[in-house]
Amino acid sequence: QLYKSLKGRRYLIVMDDVWNAEAWNDVRRCFPNDNNGSRVMVTSRILKVARFISPLNAPHVMRFLTVDESWKLLQEKLCGLDSRLCCDDEMG
């Protein structure tokens, strides 16, 4: 049903945190390739999975955030750029 609704249309699908090749194999047939610019973007923490999904393209490897970077990002998302609005410095 997904294949039928996407057929002939331009789409962008984002699949986040794919853990194994079988998961990709289960869904990849749902995305028609009509050569119209449609894309499927997949993220995975597992390099082997990323290489399996797209063997011709080198995966973009990103590092994990540090604890301080994670805390700052959370504050920005919850409170905006001025983290004093809702987060106390003593909490960090």
WODAPE-V23925 format. One record per run of one state. SS is the DSSP state (H for helix, E for strand, - for the rest). FROM is the first residue (numbers start at 1). LEN is the number of residues. If there is no record, write none. Layout:
((SS/FROM/LEN) (SS/FROM/LEN))
This chain:
((-/1/1) (H/2/5) (-/7/5) (E/12/4) (-/16/5) (H/21/10) (-/31/8) (E/39/4) (-/43/4) (H/47/7) (-/54/13) (H/67/13) (-/80/3) (H/83/3) (-/86/3) (H/89/3) (-/92/1))
